[in-house]
Amino acid sequence: MGWWPFGKKSKTTRVPVNDPLLKDNRTMISDLRDACELNFDNPEEARRQIRRMQVEWTEASREGLLTDINRSGLEARAFRLLTCSDKEWMKWLDNLEFWKPGWKPEGTDED
C-alpha cells in the first residue's frame, strides 16, 4: 500500500539560456531590460553592457541566428538607451510598451 499516484512533484527550475541559437526575441529583450534595471542607478555601466550586447547581436545576425527584424528592434531600443540623458533613462525603463516585442519608435515612416 505504498503506491500513491498523487505524490509530490519535483521542483523544476528554469535554467538561463546562454546559447544564442536557443534565444528568441523575448529573451534578448529581457536580457537587455535586466542589464538596464540592475544598473538603474548607474546608467553608464548599463550603457557599457548594452554596447557589449550590440556586438553579440551583430555576431548572431551575421551567423543567421538573429533575424534582421529582431535585430533592428533591439538596436532601436539600444539607440534610445544609449543616447538619452540620465533623466530620461528612468522614463525609458518604466515604459512598459518599450519592452514589449513589436515596439517601434514613434514617428518612423517606412514609406
N, CA and C of each residue as an Amber inpcrd file, in Angstrom:
protein
   333
   0.8080000  -1.1950000   0.0000000   0.0000000   0.0000000   0.0000000
   0.8540000   1.2640000   0.0000000   2.0660000   1.1860000  -0.4820000
   2.9360000   2.3420000  -0.5140000   2.8140000   3.1650000  -1.7860000
   2.0620000   2.6850000  -2.7640000   1.9630000   3.4090000  -4.0290000
   0.8730000   4.4600000  -3.9410000   1.1830000   5.6660000  -4.3600000
   0.2080000   6.7430000  -4.3730000   0.4860000   7.6160000  -5.5890000
  -0.4640000   7.7190000  -6.5370000  -0.1960000   8.4270000  -7.7980000
  -0.1230000   9.9490000  -7.6710000  -0.5080000  10.4670000  -6.5410000
  -0.5530000  11.9200000  -6.3770000   0.5550000  12.4010000  -5.4550000
   1.7280000  11.8840000  -5.6630000   2.8690000  12.2810000  -4.8400000
   3.3460000  13.6810000  -5.1820000   4.2880000  14.1450000  -4.4090000
   4.8220000  15.4760000  -4.6230000   5.6360000  15.5100000  -5.9180000
   5.4410000  16.5860000  -6.6600000   6.2050000  16.7640000  -7.8840000
   7.5440000  17.4050000  -7.5310000   8.5430000  16.9840000  -8.2540000
   9.8380000  17.6050000  -8.0110000   9.8330000  19.0020000  -8.6170000
  10.5140000  19.9200000  -7.9480000  10.5570000  21.2920000  -8.4310000
  11.4540000  21.3690000  -9.6540000  10.9830000  22.0930000 -10.6430000
  11.8120000  22.3240000 -11.8240000  12.1530000  23.8060000 -11.8660000
  13.3880000  24.0840000 -12.1230000  13.8160000  25.4710000 -12.2360000
  14.2450000  25.7330000 -13.6610000  13.9550000  26.9340000 -14.1180000
  14.3500000  27.3220000 -15.4650000  15.8090000  27.7290000 -15.4680000
  16.5290000  27.1280000 -16.3520000  17.9350000  27.4490000 -16.4930000
  18.0680000  28.5830000 -17.5090000  18.8780000  29.6150000 -17.2040000
  19.0450000  30.6920000 -18.1780000  19.6320000  30.1620000 -19.4850000
  19.1460000  30.6870000 -20.5830000  19.5900000  30.2410000 -21.8970000
  20.7740000  31.0970000 -22.3280000  21.9400000  30.4630000 -22.4870000
  23.1290000  31.1940000 -22.9100000  23.4780000  30.9310000 -24.3630000
  22.8830000  29.9380000 -24.9630000  23.1570000  29.6110000 -26.3480000
  22.3230000  30.5220000 -27.2410000  22.9780000  31.3900000 -28.0570000
  22.1940000  32.3090000 -28.8840000  21.2650000  31.5940000 -29.8630000
  21.5840000  30.3580000 -30.2210000  20.7290000  29.6040000 -31.1250000
  19.3620000  29.3660000 -30.4920000  19.3330000  29.2360000 -29.1800000
  18.0910000  28.9460000 -28.4810000  17.3860000  30.2020000 -27.9690000
  18.0390000  31.3480000 -28.0570000  17.4280000  32.5780000 -27.5700000
  16.4310000  33.1030000 -28.5980000  15.3040000  33.5580000 -28.1180000
  14.3460000  34.1920000 -29.0060000  14.3360000  35.6920000 -28.7140000
  13.5220000  36.4130000 -29.4400000  13.4850000  37.8670000 -29.3030000
  13.1000000  38.2900000 -27.8890000  12.1390000  37.6330000 -27.2960000
  11.7190000  37.9820000 -25.9350000  12.8600000  37.8130000 -24.9370000
  13.6380000  36.7650000 -25.1110000  14.7600000  36.5190000 -24.2100000
  15.8090000  37.6090000 -24.3450000  16.0880000  38.0160000 -25.5660000
  17.0850000  39.0690000 -25.7740000  16.6080000  40.4120000 -25.2360000
  15.3210000  40.7050000 -25.4180000  14.7600000  41.9250000 -24.8470000
  14.8290000  41.8560000 -23.3260000  14.5250000  40.6980000 -22.7780000
  14.5830000  40.5150000 -21.3260000  16.0090000  40.6950000 -20.8010000
  16.9950000  40.1750000 -21.5300000  18.3920000  40.3540000 -21.1310000
  18.7760000  41.8360000 -21.1340000  18.3330000  42.5460000 -22.1590000
  18.6070000  43.9770000 -22.2490000  17.9520000  44.7160000 -21.0820000
  16.7160000  44.3770000 -20.8120000  15.9920000  45.0240000 -19.7120000
  16.6420000  44.7240000 -18.3650000  17.0350000  43.4780000 -18.1640000
  17.6820000  43.1010000 -16.9020000  18.9690000  43.8900000 -16.6890000
  19.7690000  44.0210000 -17.7360000  21.0260000  44.7720000 -17.6260000
  20.7420000  46.2260000 -17.2460000  19.6970000  46.7940000 -17.8260000
  19.3520000  48.1860000 -17.5340000  18.7930000  48.3490000 -16.1220000
  17.9310000  47.4410000 -15.7310000  17.3000000  47.5760000 -14.4180000
  18.2600000  47.2530000 -13.2760000  19.2020000  46.3510000 -13.5110000
  20.1910000  46.0690000 -12.4780000  21.0980000  47.2710000 -12.2450000
  21.2310000  48.0900000 -13.2630000  22.0720000  49.2810000 -13.1650000
  21.2510000  50.5560000 -13.3040000  20.0340000  50.5420000 -12.7780000
  19.1530000  51.6990000 -12.9210000  19.7800000  52.9600000 -12.3330000
  20.6010000  52.7900000 -11.3080000  21.2240000  53.9340000 -10.6560000
  22.6120000  54.2510000 -11.2250000  23.0570000  53.4550000 -12.1940000
  24.3550000  53.6540000 -12.8220000  24.2050000  53.4760000 -14.3410000
  23.6040000  54.4520000 -15.0040000  23.3430000  54.3170000 -16.4430000
  24.6000000  54.0710000 -17.2760000  25.7290000  54.5990000 -16.8670000
  26.9560000  54.4070000 -17.6580000  27.3830000  52.9430000 -17.6900000
  27.2300000  52.2450000 -16.5870000  27.5560000  50.8060000 -16.5660000
  26.5810000  50.0370000 -17.4470000  25.3180000  50.4070000 -17.3850000
  24.3170000  49.7500000 -18.2300000  24.6210000  50.0170000 -19.7040000
  25.0400000  51.2240000 -20.0220000  25.3790000  51.5530000 -21.4120000
  26.5730000  50.7460000 -21.9020000  27.5290000  50.5000000 -21.0200000
  28.6740000  49.6620000 -21.3740000  28.1940000  48.2500000 -21.7100000
  27.2760000  47.7190000 -20.9030000  26.7410000  46.3840000 -21.1530000
  25.9030000  46.3460000 -22.4350000  25.1830000  47.4270000 -22.7180000
  24.3910000  47.4960000 -23.9510000  25.3050000  47.4370000 -25.1630000
  26.4230000  48.1610000 -25.1060000  27.3740000  48.1370000 -26.2280000
  27.9310000  46.7370000 -26.4400000  28.1680000  46.0170000 -25.3480000
  28.6520000  44.6370000 -25.4460000  27.5770000  43.7550000 -26.0800000
  26.3180000  43.9710000 -25.6940000  25.2140000  43.2080000 -26.2690000
  25.0750000  43.4850000 -27.7630000  25.3150000  44.7270000 -28.1640000
  25.2150000  45.0660000 -29.5860000  26.2090000  44.2550000 -30.4120000
  27.3900000  44.0240000 -29.8590000  28.3840000  43.1950000 -30.5490000
  27.8620000  41.7680000 -30.6800000  27.2520000  41.2520000 -29.6180000
  26.6770000  39.9010000 -29.6590000  25.5510000  39.8190000 -30.6890000
  24.7140000  40.8480000 -30.7630000  23.6200000  40.8470000 -31.7350000
  24.1570000  40.8530000 -33.1540000  25.2110000  41.6230000 -33.3780000
  25.8100000  41.6830000 -34.7100000  26.3470000  40.3230000 -35.1170000
  27.0400000  39.6620000 -34.1860000  27.5810000  38.3280000 -34.4760000
  26.4550000  37.3290000 -34.7160000  25.4140000  37.3700000 -33.9000000
  24.2830000  36.4490000 -34.0590000  23.5760000  36.7010000 -35.3900000
  23.4640000  37.9580000 -35.7800000  22.8370000  38.2900000 -37.0540000
  23.6910000  37.8020000 -38.2190000  24.9970000  37.9820000 -38.1090000
  25.9150000  37.5400000 -39.1560000  25.8620000  36.0220000 -39.3300000
  25.6730000  35.3120000 -38.2230000  25.6210000  33.8540000 -38.2650000
  24.2280000  33.3330000 -38.6080000  23.2640000  34.2330000 -38.7580000
  21.9090000  33.8250000 -39.1140000  21.0740000  33.3640000 -37.9390000
  21.5240000  33.6630000 -36.7250000  20.7950000  33.2430000 -35.5290000
  19.7890000  34.2940000 -35.0650000  19.8880000  35.4920000 -35.6220000
  19.0150000  36.5920000 -35.2520000  18.5230000  37.2410000 -36.5440000
  17.2190000  37.3590000 -36.6790000  16.6770000  37.9450000 -37.9020000
  16.9390000  39.4510000 -37.9260000  16.9120000  40.0110000 -39.1190000
  17.1380000  41.4520000 -39.2680000  16.0620000  42.2620000 -38.5590000
  14.8310000  41.7690000 -38.5870000  13.7290000  42.4840000 -37.9290000
  13.9420000  42.5230000 -36.4190000  14.3070000  41.3810000 -35.8370000
  14.5430000  41.3440000 -34.3990000  15.7420000  42.1990000 -34.0170000
  16.7710000  42.1460000 -34.8480000  17.9610000  42.9440000 -34.5500000
  17.6360000  44.4320000 -34.6220000  16.8520000  44.8330000 -35.6070000
  16.5300000  46.2570000 -35.7230000  15.7180000  46.7380000 -34.5150000
  14.8410000  45.8860000 -33.9870000  14.0890000  46.2450000 -32.7810000
  14.9950000  46.3920000 -31.5710000  15.9440000  45.4780000 -31.4370000
  16.9020000  45.5650000 -30.3290000  17.7810000  46.8030000 -30.4780000
  18.2240000  47.0660000 -31.7040000  19.0900000  48.2280000 -31.9490000
  18.3400000  49.5370000 -31.7040000  17.0440000  49.5780000 -32.0490000
  16.2460000  50.7900000 -31.8000000  16.1430000  51.0600000 -30.3060000
  15.9480000  50.0170000 -29.5270000  15.8980000  50.1790000 -28.0700000
  17.2600000  50.6260000 -27.5480000  18.3130000  49.9690000 -28.0340000
  19.6620000  50.3130000 -27.5820000  19.9840000  51.7650000 -27.9160000
  19.6140000  52.2120000 -29.1100000  19.8640000  53.5960000 -29.5150000
  19.2120000  54.5610000 -28.5310000  17.9480000  54.3030000 -28.1780000
  17.2440000  55.1900000 -27.2290000  17.9560000  55.2210000 -25.8850000
  18.3820000  54.0500000 -25.4260000  19.0160000  53.9700000 -24.1140000
  20.4250000  54.5630000 -24.1080000  21.1290000  54.4370000 -25.2150000
  22.4950000  54.9520000 -25.2860000  22.5340000  56.4700000 -25.4740000
  21.5040000  57.0420000 -26.0860000  21.5420000  58.4670000 -26.3960000
  20.7040000  59.3360000 -25.4620000  19.9610000  58.7280000 -24.5670000
  19.1110000  59.5290000 -23.6860000  19.9300000  60.1120000 -22.5290000
  19.3810000  61.1410000 -21.9430000  20.0200000  61.7270000 -20.7630000
  19.7350000  60.8320000 -19.5600000  20.4590000  61.0840000 -18.4900000
  20.2320000  60.2820000 -17.2810000  18.8200000  60.4990000 -16.7360000
  18.2640000  61.6840000 -16.9690000  16.9000000  61.9660000 -16.5160000
  15.8880000  61.1510000 -17.3180000  16.1090000  61.0480000 -18.6340000
  15.2110000  60.2750000 -19.4970000  15.3670000  58.7700000 -19.2870000
  16.5060000  58.3640000 -18.7830000  16.8360000  56.9490000 -18.5630000
  15.7250000  56.2330000 -17.8000000  15.3110000  56.8010000 -16.6820000
  14.2770000  56.1650000 -15.8620000  12.9320000  56.1140000 -16.5860000
  12.6480000  57.1080000 -17.4150000  11.3940000  57.0990000 -18.1770000
  11.3690000  55.9110000 -19.1350000  12.4930000  55.6530000 -19.8020000
  12.5460000  54.5080000 -20.7090000  12.4210000  53.1990000 -19.9450000
  13.0700000  53.1140000 -18.7940000  12.9950000  51.8700000 -18.0120000
  11.5860000  51.5970000 -17.5180000  10.8500000  52.6470000 -17.2040000
   9.4930000  52.4890000 -16.6770000   8.4270000  52.3370000 -17.7620000
   8.7860000  52.5640000 -19.0170000   7.8370000  52.4910000 -20.1180000
   7.6200000  51.0210000 -20.5040000   6.4880000  50.4630000 -20.1060000
   6.2140000  49.0460000 -20.3500000   6.0800000  48.7250000 -21.8350000
   5.5590000  49.6450000 -22.6160000   5.4120000  49.4160000 -24.0580000
   6.7760000  49.2640000 -24.7320000   7.7590000  49.9900000 -24.2370000
   9.1120000  49.9780000 -24.7820000   9.7250000  48.5790000 -24.7360000
   9.3550000  47.8020000 -23.7350000   9.9570000  46.4800000 -23.5330000
   9.1700000  45.3530000 -24.1780000   8.0690000  45.6520000 -24.8050000
   7.2670000  44.6030000 -25.4460000   7.8060000  44.2890000 -26.8340000
   7.7980000  42.9970000 -27.2130000   8.1750000  42.6610000 -28.5890000
   7.2380000  43.3720000 -29.5600000   7.7710000  43.8640000 -30.6440000
   6.9610000  44.5670000 -31.6240000   6.9390000  46.0660000 -31.4310000
   7.5910000  46.5680000 -30.3620000   7.6510000  48.0090000 -30.1530000
   8.3850000  48.6630000 -31.3080000   7.8580000  49.7860000 -31.7570000
   8.5100000  50.5630000 -32.8100000   8.6480000  51.9980000 -32.3440000
   9.7420000  52.6320000 -32.7000000   9.9170000  54.0320000 -32.3240000
   8.8110000  54.8970000 -32.9070000   8.3770000  55.8790000 -32.1560000
   7.3300000  56.7780000 -32.6330000   7.8910000  57.6860000 -33.7060000
   7.0440000  57.9990000 -34.6810000   7.4330000  58.9540000 -35.6950000
   8.2940000  58.3770000 -36.8160000   8.4000000  57.0580000 -36.9020000
   9.1660000  56.4840000 -38.0080000   8.2190000  56.2020000 -39.1490000
   8.5990000  56.6110000 -40.3180000   7.8040000  56.3960000 -41.5210000
   8.6090000  55.5240000 -42.4580000   8.0980000  54.3920000 -42.8160000
   8.8220000  53.4840000 -43.6800000   8.2830000  53.4980000 -45.1010000
   7.7010000  54.6240000 -45.5220000   7.1720000  54.7410000 -46.8940000
   8.2840000  55.0270000 -47.8640000
